[in-house]
Amino acid sequence: AAGVIQSPRHLIKEKRETATLKCYPIPRHDTVYWYQQGPGQDPQFLISFYEKMQSDKGSIPDRFSAQQFSDYHSELNMSSLELGDSALYFCASSPVGDSYEQYFGPGTRLTVT
Amino acid sequence: GEDVEQSLFLSVREGDSSVINCTYTDSSSTYLYWYKQEPGAGLQLLTYIFSNMDMKQDQRLTVLLNKKDKHLSLRIADTQTGDSAIYFCAESKDSSYKLIFGSGTRLLVRP
């Protein structure tokens, strides 16, 4: 079965650089969620999109922005990177009509040096 | 997360049953979940339960919900070494489907 695709899987950036993470939801899923998981921590909700509109916002820094495109893929843009942004970034998607079911991608490991 | 609490560690012998517990504070939680995370991997949705249910069984997994005590448990029957992972409890509501996770329980299965 198709799963959520995230790219890149690993990313190394320096402080103050920018990064773009991409997420391709499972086909026929219309909702995308982004989560951040720091080392040894539980995932924290950042932002979500339903039908290309932002549906909810969590503890996402102002330096980060995201959007969902017409093909339902989503991108998380991160600017002025800080050491504390080093984490696993997960994207999850939900099927049409079943927004409570979230299926996670493998994550992008971002390391800021 | 502070709204969802789990014990940090559980060790069981292969073939035994494992019971992982979770408590949550928000009585308006509509959905409760169990996710599994293996080292360096993503989060695998194991099962979920609606707040108007008190039990759900799926093969080796049994979820029990005590809504009065805001207590959720996951029982894994005949635990195998491949079940060793971190198990996260999570909750969400109809008003926002964002997941609020517990801190995770590391399950170690000894041969």
Interface residues (C-beta under 8 A of the other chain):
Chain A: T31 Y33 Y35 Q41 D42 P43 Q44 F45 S48 S55 D56 G58 F90 A92 S94 S99 Y100 E101 Q102 Y103 F104 G105 P106 G107
Chain B: G1 T30 Y31 Y35 A41 G42 L43 Q44 L45 Y48 F88 S92 D94 S96 Y97 K98 L99 I100 F101 G102 S103 G104
